[in-house]
Amino acid sequence: MKTTLPKETEVKHDWWLIDATDKPAGRLAVEICRLLRGRHKPDYAPHIDAGDFVVVVNSAKVGLSGNSKEEKKVYAKYTGYQSGYFETPAGVMRQKNPNYILWHAVRGMLPKNHMSRTLLKRLKLYPGAEHPHAPQNPQPVG
């Protein structure tokens, strides 16, 4: 029996809708990565881009598990210059950029190669309940 691999032109990219209200960021990021990479499809191959589009609503309400994670969890960035290291607690980051917490978790779980940039472009994050992707008819993840 021969293994058949799908061609990039034969792959159908579906649309999925996820509500992030009060769900832990890490567990939600695992589910999002599975859909983005296409691991839920029977013809999955790691080198073929067979992933789907994922629309996440209420990303500002994503939960962080653990005691006082809003103060303890820190997002760091470095500009490359002296004294250019900045740390931002999760509570402040949630106010400045509510999508960043979930985006950062998903980015860290994707493979570190060129395909991850393409996959991240298929992730659509919205802090509220409204999204402009109604014409694509995204299916809710149950």
ROKOL-37027 format. One line per 10 residues: for each residue x, y negated, z of N, C-alpha, C, O, CB. Coordinates in Angstrom, 3 decimals, decimal comma. Glycine has a CB too. Layout:
<recs>
X:Y:Z:X:Y:Z:X:Y:Z:X:Y:Z:X:Y:Z  ...
</recs>
This chain:
<recs>
0,838:1,172:0,000:0,000:0,000:0,000:0,885:-1,238:0,000:1,890:-1,284:0,709:-0,955:0,003:1,209  0,523:-2,225:-0,779:1,322:-3,416:-0,936:0,724:-4,572:-0,129:-0,495:-4,710:-0,031:1,434:-3,788:-2,415  1,586:-5,383:0,436:1,130:-6,554:1,166:0,869:-7,684:0,187:1,723:-8,014:-0,636:2,162:-6,980:2,233  -0,311:-8,272:0,278:-0,632:-9,394:-0,600:-0,527:-10,686:0,195:-1,030:-10,791:1,313:-2,052:-9,237:-1,216  0,130:-11,652:-0,398:0,277:-12,961:0,226:-0,524:-13,982:-0,571:-0,516:-13,949:-1,802:1,773:-13,375:0,314  -1,206:-14,879:0,108:-1,976:-15,888:-0,629:-1,055:-16,932:-1,251:0,004:-17,250:-0,711:-2,992:-16,571:0,299  -1,473:-17,449:-2,380:-0,735:-18,545:-3,002:-1,228:-19,861:-2,403:-2,350:-19,949:-1,904:-0,909:-18,534:-4,562  -0,380:-20,871:-2,461:-0,749:-22,171:-1,888:-1,997:-22,736:-2,568:-2,776:-23,450:-1,936:0,420:-23,167:-2,019  -2,190:-22,422:-3,848:-3,354:-22,946:-4,561:-4,633:-22,195:-4,207:-5,726:-22,728:-4,395:-3,119:-22,879:-6,059  -4,521:-20,970:-3,700:-5,690:-20,161:-3,369:-6,200:-20,404:-1,953:-7,293:-19,958:-1,604:-5,364:-18,704:-3,540
-5,428:-21,100:-1,143:-5,782:-21,277:0,262:-6,866:-22,339:0,393:-6,776:-23,408:-0,210:-4,541:-21,663:1,097  -7,892:-22,035:1,188:-8,964:-22,990:1,457:-8,746:-23,563:2,850:-8,620:-22,816:3,820:-10,376:-22,318:1,336  -8,702:-24,882:2,947:-8,482:-25,555:4,225:-9,834:-25,981:4,799:-10,468:-26,903:4,285:-7,533:-26,787:4,056  -10,268:-25,309:5,860:-11,533:-25,627:6,507:-11,359:-26,797:7,472:-10,238:-27,217:7,757:-12,084:-24,398:7,248  -12,475:-27,314:7,968:-12,479:-28,401:8,947:-13,106:-27,889:10,235:-14,157:-27,249:10,208:-13,251:-29,650:8,408  -12,459:-28,172:11,366:-12,937:-27,748:12,681:-13,111:-28,969:13,573:-12,384:-29,954:13,439:-11,957:-26,732:13,328  -14,076:-28,902:14,481:-14,367:-29,987:15,416:-14,213:-29,466:16,838:-14,792:-28,442:17,198:-15,798:-30,559:15,187  -13,424:-30,181:17,649:-13,176:-29,789:19,039:-13,497:-30,973:19,935:-13,089:-32,101:19,659:-11,699:-29,316:19,245  -14,237:-30,708:21,020:-14,505:-31,726:22,035:-13,526:-31,497:23,180:-13,510:-30,424:23,783:-16,001:-31,669:22,538  -12,707:-32,508:23,480:-11,623:-32,355:24,454:-12,012:-32,778:25,864:-11,139:-32,886:26,724:-10,430:-33,152:24,014
-13,276:-33,016:26,127:-13,699:-33,517:27,430:-13,369:-32,514:28,530:-13,843:-31,378:28,510:-15,200:-33,822:27,425  -12,552:-32,945:29,488:-12,195:-32,185:30,699:-11,558:-30,827:30,410:-11,647:-29,926:31,244:-13,422:-31,978:31,542  -10,925:-30,659:29,266:-10,193:-29,424:28,983:-8,717:-29,678:29,239:-8,223:-30,759:28,920:-10,433:-28,938:27,514  -7,994:-28,713:29,806:-6,555:-28,911:30,052:-5,803:-29,134:28,738:-6,057:-28,457:27,742:-5,960:-27,694:30,802  -4,885:-30,082:28,753:-4,181:-30,480:27,531:-3,392:-29,322:26,930:-3,397:-29,151:25,711:-3,244:-31,648:27,820  -2,723:-28,532:27,744:-1,902:-27,445:27,231:-2,713:-26,345:26,580:-2,361:-25,862:25,504:-1,082:-26,868:28,332  -3,797:-25,948:27,227:-4,625:-24,879:26,661:-5,328:-25,338:25,393:-5,506:-24,560:24,455:-5,656:-24,405:27,685  -5,721:-26,588:25,372:-6,351:-27,135:24,179:-5,339:-27,243:23,037:-5,681:-26,998:21,880:-6,967:-28,510:24,481  -4,105:-27,607:23,357:-3,062:-27,726:22,336:-2,741:-26,371:21,706:-2,444:-26,300:20,513:-1,793:-28,333:22,943  -2,797:-25,304:22,491:-2,558:-23,960:21,948:-3,621:-23,617:20,913:-3,304:-23,094:19,845:-2,550:-22,901:23,079
-4,877:-23,909:21,226:-5,968:-23,618:20,301:-5,857:-24,473:19,036:-6,114:-23,988:17,933:-7,323:-23,855:20,984  -5,479:-25,734:19,193:-5,326:-26,624:18,039:-4,193:-26,136:17,139:-4,339:-26,130:15,917:-5,057:-28,076:18,501  -3,068:-25,729:17,724:-1,935:-25,236:16,929:-2,300:-23,973:16,166:-1,864:-23,783:15,030:-0,730:-24,966:17,829  -3,093:-23,115:16,781:-3,524:-21,886:16,117:-4,340:-22,215:14,868:-4,175:-21,575:13,830:-4,349:-21,008:17,082  -5,216:-23,210:14,970:-6,031:-23,599:13,819:-5,204:-24,350:12,774:-5,400:-24,155:11,574:-7,206:-24,465:14,274  -4,284:-25,205:13,220:-3,463:-25,973:12,277:-2,557:-25,068:11,446:-2,353:-25,312:10,257:-2,617:-26,999:13,029  -2,018:-24,033:12,066:-1,103:-23,138:11,348:-1,834:-22,076:10,545:-1,242:-21,479:9,645:-0,164:-22,471:12,323  -3,105:-21,821:10,843:-3,863:-20,806:10,125:-3,686:-19,418:10,687:-3,891:-18,434:9,976:-3,475:-20,805:8,695  -3,310:-19,313:11,951:-3,070:-17,995:12,550:-4,358:-17,218:12,773:-4,312:-16,012:13,019:-2,337:-18,148:13,869  -5,488:-17,872:12,693:-6,769:-17,199:12,872:-7,257:-16,531:11,583:-8,272:-15,834:11,591:-7,808:-18,192:13,363
-6,542:-16,741:10,487:-6,953:-16,182:9,204:-6,305:-14,813:8,995:-5,184:-14,585:9,451:-6,581:-17,139:8,049  -6,994:-13,908:8,314:-6,425:-12,568:8,123:-5,218:-12,535:7,194:-4,411:-11,609:7,275:-7,478:-11,651:7,586  -5,075:-13,518:6,316:-3,944:-13,528:5,386:-2,873:-14,523:5,825:-2,268:-15,189:4,984:-4,422:-13,865:3,972  -2,634:-14,631:7,124:-1,632:-15,560:7,656:-0,224:-15,103:7,298:0,107:-13,923:7,415:-1,771:-15,690:9,181  0,592:-16,045:6,864:2,022:-15,829:6,661:2,722:-17,087:7,167:2,284:-18,193:6,851:2,371:-15,532:5,135  3,794:-16,949:7,943:4,398:-18,129:8,560:4,993:-19,126:7,575:5,130:-20,302:7,911:5,454:-17,700:9,500  5,348:-18,693:6,375:5,976:-19,605:5,423:4,986:-20,230:4,450:5,376:-21,032:3,602:7,039:-18,879:4,655  3,714:-19,872:4,561:2,691:-20,412:3,671:1,783:-21,340:4,470:1,337:-20,999:5,566:1,869:-19,270:3,001  1,519:-22,500:3,915:0,689:-23,492:4,583:-0,778:-23,134:4,373:-1,387:-23,551:3,388:0,994:-24,923:4,053  -1,344:-22,366:5,295:-2,729:-21,923:5,187:-3,587:-22,502:6,298:-4,679:-21,998:6,562:-2,802:-20,408:5,214
-3,108:-23,555:6,952:-3,808:-24,109:8,101:-5,013:-24,945:7,723:-5,232:-25,271:6,556:-2,872:-24,933:8,909  -5,788:-25,283:8,737:-7,014:-26,036:8,557:-6,880:-27,434:9,149:-5,914:-27,740:9,848:-8,190:-25,300:9,192  -7,858:-28,265:8,858:-7,944:-29,598:9,454:-8,646:-29,473:10,803:-9,593:-28,700:10,946:-8,705:-30,598:8,513  -8,183:-30,231:11,786:-8,780:-30,199:13,119:-9,119:-31,627:13,528:-8,251:-32,500:13,549:-7,819:-29,530:14,158  -10,388:-31,855:13,851:-10,869:-33,147:14,335:-11,136:-32,993:15,825:-11,933:-32,148:16,233:-12,163:-33,622:13,559  -10,470:-33,810:16,638:-10,640:-33,753:18,092:-11,300:-35,051:18,532:-10,764:-36,138:18,318:-9,267:-33,534:18,830  -12,480:-34,923:19,156:-13,170:-36,093:19,698:-13,002:-36,107:21,210:-12,735:-35,074:21,824:-14,680:-36,089:19,308  -13,160:-37,279:21,801:-12,994:-37,493:23,247:-11,597:-37,109:23,713:-11,439:-36,537:24,792:-14,037:-36,691:24,028  -10,588:-37,417:22,916:-9,218:-37,071:23,306:-8,743:-37,905:24,487:-7,774:-37,528:25,147:-8,271:-37,260:22,128  -9,396:-39,023:24,770:-9,030:-39,830:25,934:-9,442:-39,150:27,232:-8,931:-39,493:28,298:-9,671:-41,213:25,845
-10,367:-38,185:27,156:-10,869:-37,514:28,354:-10,222:-36,155:28,577:-10,716:-35,362:29,378:-12,365:-37,350:28,265  -9,128:-35,877:27,884:-8,452:-34,593:28,055:-7,887:-34,520:29,466:-7,396:-35,514:30,001:-7,324:-34,402:26,994  -7,960:-33,336:30,062:-7,533:-33,189:31,447:-6,079:-32,772:31,565:-5,510:-32,161:30,660:-8,403:-32,187:32,149  -5,496:-33,116:32,696:-4,161:-32,654:33,060:-4,318:-31,840:34,332:-4,800:-32,358:35,339:-3,149:-33,856:33,255  -3,920:-30,576:34,305:-4,114:-29,720:35,471:-3,000:-29,947:36,484:-1,891:-30,346:36,128:-4,167:-28,239:35,055  -3,309:-29,691:37,741:-2,316:-29,860:38,797:-2,610:-31,070:39,657:-3,450:-31,901:39,310:-0,933:-29,981:38,204  -1,910:-31,167:40,791:-2,117:-32,271:41,717:-1,415:-33,524:41,217:-0,231:-33,491:40,882:-1,616:-31,903:43,116  -2,139:-34,605:41,171:-1,642:-35,941:40,811:-0,754:-35,918:39,565:0,318:-36,523:39,547:-0,863:-36,538:41,979  -1,207:-35,220:38,529:-0,436:-35,162:37,286:-0,395:-36,516:36,585:0,526:-36,787:35,814:-1,025:-34,112:36,349  -1,380:-37,362:36,845:-1,406:-38,673:36,199:-0,181:-39,497:36,586:0,290:-40,307:35,787:-2,689:-39,427:36,571
0,346:-39,304:37,806:1,522:-40,052:38,237:2,819:-39,276:38,005:3,860:-39,874:37,734:1,395:-40,413:39,704  2,759:-37,934:38,113:3,986:-37,130:38,027:4,433:-36,876:36,590:5,630:-36,897:36,304:3,779:-35,806:38,728  3,492:-36,638:35,690:3,841:-36,369:34,295:4,358:-37,651:33,659:3,686:-38,681:33,696:2,618:-35,815:33,506  5,553:-37,589:33,074:6,209:-38,774:32,530:6,576:-38,520:31,069:7,118:-37,469:30,728:7,472:-39,143:33,361  6,275:-39,493:30,217:6,665:-39,443:28,815:7,859:-40,370:28,635:7,797:-41,547:28,988:5,479:-39,849:27,870  8,945:-39,838:28,086:10,192:-40,595:27,975:10,514:-40,867:26,513:10,200:-40,067:25,631:11,354:-39,836:28,647  11,147:-42,014:26,275:11,654:-42,328:24,942:12,963:-43,081:25,104:13,190:-43,763:26,103:10,620:-43,163:24,114  13,808:-42,944:24,108:15,121:-43,576:24,139:15,336:-44,278:22,815:15,200:-43,667:21,755:16,251:-42,539:24,413  15,673:-45,570:22,867:15,825:-46,360:21,651:17,168:-46,149:20,974:17,313:-46,441:19,787:15,646:-47,816:21,963  18,154:-45,645:21,710:19,485:-45,469:21,159:20,443:-46,543:21,617:21,646:-46,448:21,372:19,425:-45,452:19,666
19,934:-47,554:22,271:20,766:-48,641:22,771:20,967:-48,501:24,281:20,256:-47,751:24,950:20,132:-50,007:22,435  21,947:-49,235:24,800:22,170:-49,220:26,235:20,932:-49,755:26,949:20,279:-50,693:26,492:23,419:-50,052:26,606  20,639:-49,142:28,057:19,444:-49,441:28,860:18,181:-49,426:28,003:17,268:-50,225:28,208:19,590:-50,807:29,548  18,142:-48,509:27,044:16,983:-48,383:26,174:16,157:-47,152:26,478:15,415:-46,670:25,622:17,419:-48,351:24,745  16,282:-46,637:27,705:15,530:-45,451:28,118:14,281:-45,905:28,860:14,369:-46,645:29,839:16,401:-44,509:29,014  13,123:-45,462:28,396:11,866:-45,884:29,004:11,058:-44,663:29,404:10,967:-43,694:28,650:11,058:-46,776:28,040  10,477:-44,712:30,584:9,590:-43,657:31,065:8,216:-44,257:31,313:8,087:-45,332:31,898:10,150:-42,990:32,359  7,187:-43,542:30,857:5,821:-44,002:31,027:5,012:-42,892:31,679:4,940:-41,796:31,122:5,199:-44,426:29,669  4,399:-43,129:32,840:3,550:-42,106:33,466:2,318:-41,813:32,604:1,900:-42,640:31,793:3,113:-42,558:34,877  1,754:-40,632:32,795:0,620:-40,207:31,976:-0,587:-41,113:32,165:-1,334:-41,344:31,214:0,243:-38,774:32,305
-0,794:-41,631:33,371:-1,925:-42,524:33,603:-1,822:-43,807:32,804:-2,817:-44,282:32,255:-2,035:-42,850:35,065  -0,622:-44,374:32,734:-0,410:-45,593:31,947:-0,498:-45,277:30,455:-1,049:-46,063:29,684:0,963:-46,231:32,283  0,043:-44,130:30,047:0,001:-43,744:28,637:-1,442:-43,512:28,186:-1,787:-43,799:27,040:0,845:-42,475:28,398  -2,277:-42,999:29,077:-3,681:-42,775:28,737:-4,389:-44,105:28,447:-5,281:-44,165:27,601:-4,398:-42,026:29,883  -3,988:-45,164:29,148:-4,593:-46,476:28,912:-4,024:-47,134:27,652:-4,766:-47,754:26,890:-4,371:-47,388:30,126  -2,709:-47,002:27,428:-2,076:-47,635:26,274:-2,444:-46,939:24,970:-2,854:-47,586:24,007:-0,569:-47,642:26,445  -2,295:-45,619:24,945:-2,549:-44,842:23,736:-3,207:-43,531:24,154:-2,500:-42,564:24,438:-1,226:-44,584:22,927  -4,539:-43,467:24,202:-5,209:-42,281:24,734:-4,985:-41,014:23,909:-5,135:-39,912:24,438:-6,675:-42,544:24,833  -4,633:-41,139:22,639:-4,415:-39,959:21,802:-3,042:-39,335:22,009:-2,836:-38,176:21,646:-4,586:-40,323:20,349  -2,102:-40,073:22,583:-0,706:-39,631:22,629:-0,518:-38,378:23,479:0,311:-37,534:23,140:0,169:-40,743:23,166
-1,261:-38,234:24,569:-1,069:-37,086:25,467:-1,309:-35,783:24,714:-0,496:-34,861:24,786:-2,016:-37,179:26,691  -2,415:-35,707:23,999:-2,725:-34,482:23,258:-1,831:-34,336:22,028:-1,418:-33,224:21,700:-4,199:-34,473:22,836  -1,524:-35,442:21,342:-0,653:-35,380:20,165:0,734:-34,871:20,548:1,320:-34,062:19,829:-0,545:-36,766:19,498  1,257:-35,339:21,669:2,583:-34,937:22,133:2,603:-33,448:22,481:3,579:-32,759:22,183:3,006:-35,777:23,355  1,543:-32,948:23,103:1,469:-31,529:23,460:1,404:-30,653:22,213:2,052:-29,608:22,156:0,248:-31,264:24,353  0,633:-31,069:21,223:0,517:-30,289:19,985:1,829:-30,311:19,219:2,267:-29,279:18,710:-0,623:-30,832:19,101  2,462:-31,480:19,130:3,725:-31,592:18,395:4,802:-30,694:18,993:5,605:-30,117:18,260:4,205:-33,041:18,385  4,823:-30,575:20,308:5,820:-29,731:20,955:5,600:-28,249:20,735:6,534:-27,460:20,876:5,838:-30,007:22,409  4,370:-27,852:20,388:4,059:-26,435:20,188:4,157:-25,998:18,735:4,105:-24,802:18,450:2,682:-26,141:20,700  4,295:-26,934:17,819:4,430:-26,570:16,408:5,878:-26,201:16,105:6,777:-26,601:16,845:3,963:-27,730:15,493
6,127:-25,443:15,029:7,502:-25,087:14,689:8,321:-26,318:14,328:7,799:-27,297:13,796:7,522:-24,093:13,534  9,594:-26,250:14,625:10,481:-27,390:14,378:11,050:-27,294:12,966:12,226:-26,975:12,790:11,630:-27,441:15,430  10,226:-27,566:11,970:10,664:-27,547:10,580:9,842:-28,555:9,779:9,065:-29,320:10,351:10,532:-26,122:9,977  10,010:-28,556:8,471:9,334:-29,542:7,627:7,826:-29,343:7,616:7,082:-30,300:7,399:9,870:-29,471:6,209  7,368:-28,131:7,844:5,943:-27,869:7,789:5,188:-28,547:8,932:3,992:-28,813:8,814:5,694:-26,380:7,818  5,877:-28,825:10,032:5,184:-29,414:11,173:4,673:-30,818:10,851:3,636:-31,224:11,375:6,111:-29,459:12,388  5,370:-31,561:10,011:4,896:-32,895:9,633:3,596:-32,808:8,841:2,681:-33,609:9,036:5,963:-33,632:8,812  3,528:-31,831:7,951:2,309:-31,632:7,176:1,166:-31,208:8,078:0,033:-31,658:7,905:2,532:-30,591:6,080  1,455:-30,346:9,035:0,413:-29,868:9,933:-0,095:-30,984:10,833:-1,293:-31,061:11,103:0,930:-28,711:10,778  0,794:-31,847:11,298:0,363:-32,944:12,168:-0,500:-33,954:11,417:-1,326:-34,631:12,031:1,577:-33,647:12,769
-0,324:-34,066:10,109:-1,181:-34,970:9,341:-2,606:-34,445:9,264:-3,534:-35,215:9,017:-0,621:-35,168:7,933  -2,793:-33,162:9,469:-4,133:-32,572:9,448:-4,835:-32,666:10,794:-6,007:-32,307:10,907:-4,052:-31,127:9,023  -4,143:-33,138:11,798:-4,745:-33,313:13,121:-5,322:-34,721:13,208:-4,592:-35,703:13,076:-3,700:-33,066:14,260  -6,614:-34,818:13,429:-7,306:-36,107:13,511:-7,805:-36,282:14,944:-8,688:-35,549:15,389:-8,498:-36,191:12,479  -7,241:-37,252:15,664:-7,581:-37,492:17,066:-8,385:-38,780:17,194:-8,038:-39,801:16,601:-6,306:-37,564:17,935  -9,471:-38,722:17,978:-10,314:-39,887:18,217:-10,637:-39,963:19,703:-11,086:-38,976:20,285:-11,615:-39,822:17,368  -10,413:-41,141:20,339:-10,630:-41,252:21,785:-12,101:-41,207:22,178:-12,412:-40,866:23,319:-10,022:-42,528:22,292  -13,007:-41,537:21,277:-14,432:-41,521:21,582:-15,128:-40,336:20,936:-14,485:-39,426:20,413:-15,082:-42,814:21,128  -16,462:-40,366:20,981:-17,249:-39,259:20,438:-17,507:-39,407:18,944:-17,953:-38,455:18,303:-18,567:-39,153:21,173  -17,238:-40,577:18,378:-17,506:-40,820:16,958:-16,271:-40,496:16,115:-15,137:-40,707:16,543:-17,938:-42,286:16,731
-16,516:-39,979:14,908:-15,429:-39,729:13,961:-15,955:-39,931:12,544:-17,145:-39,732:12,302:-14,845:-38,291:14,137  -15,092:-40,323:11,600:-15,543:-40,603:10,232:-15,519:-39,390:9,303:-15,577:-39,560:8,085:-14,694:-41,681:9,643  -15,437:-38,181:9,835:-15,279:-36,995:8,994:-16,565:-36,181:8,875:-16,511:-34,970:8,662:-14,178:-36,119:9,544  -17,709:-36,827:9,009:-18,985:-36,127:8,865:-19,180:-35,560:7,454:-19,754:-34,478:7,331:-20,132:-37,068:9,204  -18,732:-36,235:6,375:-18,904:-35,647:5,037:-18,168:-34,320:4,848:-18,571:-33,512:4,010:-18,430:-36,624:3,994  -17,100:-34,080:5,608:-16,366:-32,815:5,481:-17,069:-31,679:6,218:-16,685:-30,519:6,065:-14,942:-32,974:6,015  -18,092:-31,991:7,015:-18,881:-31,002:7,750:-17,997:-30,101:8,617:-17,939:-28,894:8,382:-19,692:-30,150:6,774  -17,307:-30,667:9,619:-16,460:-29,827:10,473:-17,297:-28,897:11,346:-18,321:-29,299:11,899:-15,561:-30,699:11,356  -16,848:-27,656:11,459:-17,545:-26,655:12,263:-17,055:-26,730:13,702:-15,847:-26,800:13,928:-17,332:-25,232:11,687  -17,960:-26,718:14,689:-17,510:-26,764:16,087:-16,815:-25,464:16,484:-17,239:-24,372:16,107:-18,700:-27,030:17,027
-15,740:-25,609:17,250:-15,014:-24,438:17,741:-15,728:-23,962:18,991:-15,911:-24,727:19,939:-13,497:-24,763:18,033  -16,128:-22,714:18,995:-16,926:-22,206:20,110:-16,119:-21,414:21,015:-16,629:-20,906:22,014:-18,064:-21,401:19,647
</recs>
